[in-house]
Amino acid sequence: MGSVFGGRQQARNVPLSGAAVEVFASLTRWEGCDYVIPNPTTLKPWGNLHHQWDAVRRRAGLDGVRMHDLRHSFASNLVNSGRSIYEVGRLLGHSQVKTTQRYAHLSDAVLMSAMEEAANAVGDIWGEPDRASA
């Protein structure tokens, strides 16, 4: 099976948020077409989204943003909100955690929070007062 993102991909189920389901439900369906967003000329799946993406990103003022950058942002946002690397990997369709680790970047604020939690835990063990309540 080909992919609009290039390369060969395995078919898989992808969970959608309630908001995404609402967007898809609101789309006008083409009569006699099984695809949600077909190429209007062929009523088949798009072979390439480069021109459409280029137009959308330029209108949005995102000239340097690649479609693939959205996957990195998605992964980083999930990890920074507390989701596990395993959950993120499954949502991205990765078969190896190592691949997901290249996508998910922790923010400095999340790392500082983790460091403070570790320091507070050590303080509790050593009998020192909790810095957060001081």
N, CA, C and O of each residue as an XYZ file, in Angstrom:
536
protein
N       0.856     -1.178      0.000
C       0.000      0.000      0.000
C       0.893      1.229      0.000
O       1.797      1.326      0.830
N       0.670      2.148     -0.886
C       1.442      3.382     -0.946
C       0.973      4.351      0.124
O      -0.025      4.111      0.803
N       1.689      5.427      0.262
C       1.342      6.425      1.260
C       1.475      7.810      0.655
O       2.336      8.039     -0.194
N       0.621      8.741      1.090
C       0.735     10.113      0.623
C       1.999     10.761      1.175
O       2.403     11.824      0.702
N       2.626     10.139      2.166
C       3.842     10.669      2.760
C       5.080     10.027      2.165
O       6.191     10.331      2.600
N       4.925      9.156      1.191
C       6.064      8.489      0.559
C       6.361      7.174      1.252
O       6.015      6.987      2.419
N       6.998      6.267      0.539
C       7.380      4.982      1.117
C       6.214      4.020      1.187
O       5.097      4.339      0.779
N       6.492      2.836      1.713
C       5.447      1.821      1.856
C       5.048      1.751      3.311
O       5.896      1.784      4.203
N       3.761      1.654      3.545
C       3.241      1.623      4.901
C       2.278      0.458      5.041
O       1.613      0.063      4.083
N       2.213     -0.079      6.237
C       1.236     -1.117      6.545
C      -0.084     -0.440      6.906
O      -0.093      0.608      7.551
N      -1.186     -1.034      6.495
C      -2.492     -0.520      6.915
C      -2.619     -0.731      8.422
O      -2.183     -1.759      8.940
N      -3.213      0.233      9.130
C      -3.401      0.109     10.573
C      -4.560      0.969     11.000
O      -4.946      1.906     10.302
N      -5.109      0.650     12.142
C      -6.172      1.455     12.729
C      -5.546      2.602     13.500
O      -4.569      2.418     14.226
N      -6.116      3.786     13.336
C      -5.615      4.963     14.025
C      -6.763      5.560     14.829
O      -7.783      5.941     14.254
N      -6.615      5.649     16.167
C      -7.691      6.251     16.961
C      -7.790      7.737     16.634
O      -6.778      8.402     16.415
N      -9.014      8.250     16.602
C      -9.242      9.664     16.339
C      -9.898     10.316     17.551
O     -10.717      9.701     18.234
N      -9.532     11.557     17.804
C     -10.167     12.309     18.890
C     -11.603     12.626     18.502
O     -11.970     12.545     17.330
N     -12.402     12.984     19.481
C     -13.776     13.382     19.208
C     -13.834     14.568     18.252
O     -14.697     14.621     17.376
N     -12.911     15.524     18.420
C     -12.879     16.699     17.539
C     -12.577     16.290     16.099
O     -13.171     16.832     15.168
N     -11.667     15.348     15.908
C     -11.335     14.882     14.553
C     -12.531     14.179     13.924
O     -12.813     14.362     12.740
N     -13.226     13.382     14.711
C     -14.411     12.683     14.200
C     -15.457     13.709     13.756
O     -16.094     13.530     12.718
N     -15.640     14.779     14.532
C     -16.595     15.827     14.159
C     -16.210     16.486     12.836
O     -17.074     16.756     12.002
N     -14.918     16.744     12.643
C     -14.466     17.352     11.382
C     -14.782     16.431     10.219
O     -15.334     16.873      9.211
N     -14.439     15.155     10.345
C     -14.711     14.207      9.254
C     -16.210     14.071      8.993
O     -16.632     13.967      7.841
N     -17.008     14.072     10.048
C     -18.454     13.944      9.888
C     -19.056     15.162      9.177
O     -20.085     15.054      8.509
N     -18.409     16.314      9.326
C     -18.938     17.538      8.714
C     -18.574     17.677      7.236
O     -19.129     18.533      6.548
N     -17.668     16.864      6.745
C     -17.238     16.970      5.351
C     -18.321     16.482      4.398
O     -19.043     15.527      4.684
N     -18.414     17.148      3.280
C     -19.341     16.726      2.236
C     -18.785     15.466      1.581
O     -17.621     15.421      1.181
N     -19.624     14.454      1.478
C     -19.196     13.189      0.867
C     -19.517     13.194     -0.615
O     -20.552     13.715     -1.032
N     -18.629     12.612     -1.410
C     -18.836     12.480     -2.848
C     -19.715     11.265     -3.098
O     -19.430     10.180     -2.591
N     -20.759     11.429     -3.858
C     -21.666     10.326     -4.152
C     -20.920      9.209     -4.878
O     -20.207      9.451     -5.852
N     -21.099      7.980     -4.385
C     -20.488      6.813     -5.004
C     -19.005      6.655     -4.703
O     -18.329      5.834     -5.323
N     -18.492      7.439     -3.748
C     -17.067      7.377     -3.414
C     -16.899      6.897     -1.975
O     -17.560      7.403     -1.068
N     -16.016      5.921     -1.766
C     -15.778      5.372     -0.429
C     -14.739      6.156      0.372
O     -14.574      5.912      1.567
N     -14.046      7.082     -0.260
C     -12.965      7.801      0.407
C     -13.478      9.075      1.060
O     -14.373      9.736      0.532
N     -12.911      9.415      2.205
C     -13.356     10.594      2.955
C     -12.931     11.880      2.242
O     -13.738     12.796      2.079
N     -11.683     11.947      1.824
C     -11.176     13.137      1.130
C     -10.473     12.677     -0.150
O      -9.248     12.564     -0.181
N     -11.241     12.416     -1.192
C     -10.639     11.935     -2.437
C     -10.099     13.078     -3.300
O     -10.421     14.248     -3.092
N      -9.287     12.706     -4.253
C      -8.899     13.644     -5.304
C     -10.192     13.917     -6.080
O     -10.802     12.972     -6.581
N     -10.629     15.171     -6.196
C     -11.916     15.452     -6.839
C     -11.960     15.090     -8.323
O     -13.038     14.917     -8.892
N     -10.805     14.979     -8.937
C     -10.764     14.628    -10.356
C     -10.975     13.142    -10.576
O     -11.692     12.736    -11.491
N     -10.338     12.322     -9.718
C     -10.360     10.868     -9.913
C     -11.268     10.136     -8.940
O     -11.624      8.982     -9.179
N     -11.654     10.796     -7.832
C     -12.388     10.176     -6.713
C     -11.626      8.987     -6.128
O     -12.222      8.066     -5.569
N     -10.316      9.024     -6.266
C      -9.406      8.027     -5.684
C      -8.547      8.745     -4.639
O      -8.554      9.974     -4.569
N      -7.808      7.978     -3.827
C      -6.921      8.633     -2.846
C      -5.881      9.507     -3.550
O      -5.470      9.227     -4.677
N      -5.474     10.552     -2.872
C      -4.424     11.416     -3.392
C      -3.130     10.628     -3.487
O      -2.811      9.858     -2.581
N      -2.394     10.801     -4.545
C      -1.088     10.159     -4.679
C       0.000     10.971     -4.010
O       1.026     10.430     -3.596
N      -0.229     12.295     -3.902
C       0.781     13.182     -3.360
C       0.064     14.436     -2.851
O      -0.792     14.982     -3.546
N       0.401     14.884     -1.666
C      -0.230     16.080     -1.092
C       0.684     17.296     -1.107
O       0.386     18.297     -0.454
N       1.789     17.229     -1.838
C       2.785     18.304     -1.795
C       2.181     19.665     -2.155
O       2.380     20.636     -1.425
N       1.455     19.747     -3.260
C       0.926     21.041     -3.704
C      -0.119     21.589     -2.729
O      -0.144     22.789     -2.457
N      -0.977     20.718     -2.206
C      -1.988     21.156     -1.249
C      -1.335     21.650      0.043
O      -1.699     22.701      0.572
N      -0.360     20.872      0.545
C       0.336     21.267      1.767
C       1.075     22.581      1.558
O       1.043     23.450      2.429
N       1.732     22.737      0.432
C       2.478     23.947      0.126
C       1.560     25.169      0.172
O       1.923     26.199      0.739
N       0.381     25.055     -0.421
C      -0.570     26.172     -0.431
C      -1.056     26.490      0.985
O      -1.132     27.659      1.362
N      -1.385     25.466      1.769
C      -1.895     25.673      3.129
C      -0.829     26.312      4.013
O      -1.113     27.276      4.724
N       0.378     25.793      3.976
C       1.420     26.324      4.869
C       1.804     27.755      4.496
O       2.106     28.560      5.377
N       1.798     28.082      3.200
C       2.107     29.462      2.787
C       1.021     30.420      3.275
O       1.328     31.500      3.779
N      -0.245     30.031      3.128
C      -1.354     30.868      3.606
C      -1.274     31.078      5.114
O      -1.647     32.136      5.621
N      -0.784     30.065      5.830
C      -0.685     30.150      7.292
C       0.600     30.839      7.751
O       0.808     31.031      8.949
N       1.465     31.210      6.800
C       2.722     31.862      7.157
C       3.738     30.899      7.753
O       4.572     31.305      8.562
N       3.681     29.641      7.367
C       4.583     28.609      7.892
C       5.533     28.124      6.794
O       5.642     26.924      6.541
N       6.213     29.066      6.151
C       7.017     28.731      4.979
C       8.045     27.627      5.201
O       8.284     26.832      4.292
N       8.657     27.554      6.371
C       9.698     26.554      6.585
C       9.207     25.232      7.157
O      10.011     24.332      7.397
N       7.918     25.097      7.377
C       7.388     23.912      8.049
C       7.097     22.805      7.033
O       6.420     23.013      6.027
N       7.637     21.619      7.339
C       7.354     20.449      6.502
C       6.220     19.656      7.147
O       6.007     19.736      8.357
N       5.501     18.899      6.341
C       4.406     18.095      6.875
C       4.937     17.149      7.959
O       4.267     16.914      8.965
N       6.125     16.617      7.752
C       6.698     15.677      8.709
C       6.976     16.344     10.062
O       6.986     15.671     11.093
N       7.200     17.653     10.064
C       7.422     18.375     11.321
C       6.213     18.250     12.246
O       6.355     18.293     13.468
N       5.034     18.097     11.664
C       3.821     17.964     12.476
C       3.848     16.685     13.304
O       3.336     16.661     14.424
N       4.443     15.618     12.762
C       4.573     14.363     13.528
C       5.487     14.572     14.731
O       5.206     14.070     15.819
N       6.582     15.311     14.540
C       7.495     15.585     15.653
C       6.801     16.422     16.726
O       6.949     16.151     17.918
N       6.044     17.438     16.309
C       5.319     18.273     17.273
C       4.276     17.453     18.025
O       4.132     17.588     19.240
N       3.556     16.610     17.305
C       2.553     15.733     17.909
C       3.199     14.866     18.987
O       2.699     14.791     20.109
N       4.305     14.216     18.647
C       4.994     13.336     19.598
C       5.499     14.119     20.804
O       5.318     13.688     21.942
N       6.126     15.258     20.564
C       6.663     16.058     21.667
C       5.551     16.564     22.575
O       5.689     16.537     23.798
N       4.454     17.025     21.988
C       3.331     17.504     22.806
C       2.773     16.392     23.687
O       2.438     16.626     24.848
N       2.672     15.185     23.137
C       2.159     14.063     23.936
C       3.093     13.723     25.095
O       2.642     13.565     26.230
N       4.390     13.611     24.813
C       5.356     13.261     25.859
C       5.403     14.356     26.922
O       5.453     14.061     28.116
N       5.385     15.620     26.493
C       5.429     16.723     27.447
C       4.166     16.853     28.277
O       4.181     17.489     29.331
N       3.067     16.256     27.814
C       1.836     16.278     28.612
C       1.714     15.037     29.489
O       0.693     14.835     30.147
N       2.761     14.202     29.497
C       2.786     13.077     30.418
C       2.463     11.715     29.827
O       2.424     10.728     30.560
N       2.231     11.633     28.520
C       1.951     10.331     27.896
C       3.258      9.553     27.766
O       4.325     10.137     27.577
N       3.160      8.242     27.869
C       4.367      7.414     27.816
C       4.901      7.309     26.387
O       4.163      7.482     25.417
N       6.169      7.028     26.284
C       6.809      6.854     24.982
C       6.170      5.691     24.226
O       6.154      5.685     22.996
N       5.645      4.713     24.954
C       5.000      3.563     24.319
C       3.669      3.970     23.682
O       3.346      3.540     22.574
N       2.894      4.808     24.396
C       1.642      5.301     23.831
C       1.908      6.131     22.574
O       1.238      5.970     21.554
N       2.888      7.007     22.666
C       3.229      7.872     21.535
C       3.660      7.029     20.336
O       3.241      7.282     19.207
N       4.492      6.036     20.589
C       4.952      5.157     19.515
C       3.808      4.445     18.821
O       3.796      4.327     17.595
N       2.852      3.972     19.593
C       1.694      3.287     19.003
C       0.876      4.245     18.146
O       0.432      3.884     17.057
N       0.677      5.471     18.640
C      -0.088      6.453     17.871
C       0.621      6.846     16.579
O      -0.032      7.126     15.573
N       1.940      6.869     16.598
C       2.699      7.210     15.392
C       2.890      6.017     14.466
O       3.312      6.183     13.321
N       2.585      4.817     14.949
C       2.742      3.626     14.126
C       4.159      3.088     14.104
O       4.545      2.381     13.174
N       4.934      3.420     15.124
C       6.316      2.930     15.196
C       6.348      1.522     15.776
O       5.591      1.198     16.691
N       7.218      0.703     15.242
C       7.361     -0.646     15.776
C       8.481     -0.715     16.812
O       8.593     -1.709     17.531
N       9.311      0.327     16.899
C      10.422      0.337     17.846
C      10.435      1.634     18.650
O      10.238      2.719     18.102
N      10.667      1.508     19.950
C      10.724      2.669     20.840
C      11.848      3.614     20.411
O      11.723      4.832     20.541
N      12.916      3.066     19.913
C      14.065      3.864     19.471
C      13.643      4.906     18.423
O      14.119      6.041     18.438
N      12.761      4.513     17.533
C      12.266      5.442     16.512
C      11.470      6.561     17.159
O      11.635      7.729     16.806
N      10.612      6.216     18.100
C       9.781      7.214     18.774
C      10.651      8.200     19.546
O      10.333      9.388     19.605
N      11.732      7.728     20.131
C      12.615      8.609     20.894
C      13.194      9.723     20.027
O      13.472     10.812     20.529
N      13.378      9.469     18.748
C      13.895     10.509     17.845
C      12.828     11.571     17.566
O      13.161     12.689     17.172
N      11.555     11.233     17.765
C      10.454     12.156     17.501
C      10.082     12.991     18.712
O       9.761     14.173     18.585
N      10.126     12.383     19.871
C       9.595     13.011     21.083
C      10.686     13.777     21.816
O      11.641     13.182     22.317
N      10.545     15.085     21.878
C      11.538     15.941     22.522
C      10.922     16.557     23.765
O       9.878     17.205     23.699
N      11.578     16.349     24.899
C      11.079     16.895     26.154
C      11.425     18.379     26.254
O      12.528     18.797     25.899
N      10.477     19.160     26.736
C      10.718     20.593     26.913
C      11.576     20.806     28.161
O      11.629     19.953     29.047
N      12.249     21.963     28.213
C      13.051     22.311     29.385
C      12.185     22.381     30.640
O      12.619     21.975     31.717
N      10.957     22.897     30.504
C      10.064     23.013     31.664
C       9.711     21.638     32.228
O       9.669     21.462     33.446
N       9.460     20.668     31.361
C       9.141     19.311     31.813
C      10.359     18.697     32.509
O      10.222     18.047     33.545
N      11.547     18.904     31.939
C      12.763     18.365     32.551
C      13.041     19.014     33.911
O      13.452     18.328     34.846
N      12.822     20.328     34.030
C      13.015     21.007     35.318
C      12.029     20.480     36.353
O      12.392     20.280     37.512
N      10.798     20.258     35.944
C       9.783     19.724     36.851
C      10.189     18.336     37.345
O      10.053     18.027     38.528
N      10.686     17.507     36.436
C      11.136     16.162     36.813
C      12.302     16.244     37.789
O      12.366     15.476     38.749
N      13.222     17.173     37.547
C      14.380     17.329     38.436
C      13.928     17.780     39.823
O      14.454     17.299     40.827
N      12.967     18.692     39.893
C      12.458     19.142     41.189
C      11.781     17.997     41.935
O      11.950     17.861     43.147
N      11.013     17.170     41.215
C      10.371     16.018     41.851
C      11.416     15.058     42.399
O      11.269     14.532     43.503
N      12.474     14.831     41.623
C      13.543     13.934     42.087
C      14.231     14.503     43.323
O      14.500     13.770     44.274
N      14.517     15.804     43.317
C      15.169     16.440     44.473
C      14.273     16.365     45.703
O      14.755     16.110     46.807
N      12.982     16.585     45.521
C      12.044     16.503     46.656
C      11.962     15.087     47.196
O      11.885     14.891     48.409
N      11.978     14.091     46.308
C      11.921     12.690     46.745
C      13.166     12.339     47.548
O      13.068     11.673     48.579
N      14.326     12.774     47.094
C      15.577     12.501     47.817
C      15.552     13.211     49.163
O      15.980     12.649     50.171
N      15.049     14.453     49.181
C      14.947     15.194     50.436
C      14.059     14.467     51.433
O      14.365     14.438     52.625
N      12.964     13.881     50.963
C      12.064     13.126     51.837
C      12.778     11.914     52.419
O      12.618     11.598     53.598
N      13.561     11.243     51.596
C      14.274     10.042     52.044
C      15.311     10.414     53.089
O      15.474      9.699     54.078
N      16.021     11.534     52.883
C      17.071     11.942     53.804
C      16.558     12.745     54.971
O      17.337     13.186     55.816
N      15.253     12.941     55.027
C      14.661     13.658     56.151
C      14.711     15.164     56.024
O      14.478     15.870     57.006
N      15.009     15.679     54.838
C      15.034     17.123     54.661
C      13.614     17.605     54.372
O      12.792     16.837     53.872
N      13.321     18.857     54.679
C      11.980     19.393     54.397
C      11.725     19.463     52.894
O      12.651     19.613     52.098
N      10.464     19.351     52.529
C      10.033     19.448     51.137
C      10.201     20.879     50.653
O       9.603     21.800     51.210
N      11.023     21.075     49.603
C      11.296     22.431     49.088
C      10.026     23.089     48.526
O       9.893     24.312     48.571
N       9.106     22.293     48.004
C       7.903     22.856     47.394
C       7.002     23.513     48.426
O       6.312     24.481     48.105
N       6.991     23.009     49.666
C       6.101     23.574     50.678
C       6.820     24.590     51.561
O       6.207     25.200     52.437
N       8.110     24.770     51.331
C       8.867     25.717     52.159
C       8.671     27.135     51.715
O       9.239     28.052     52.309
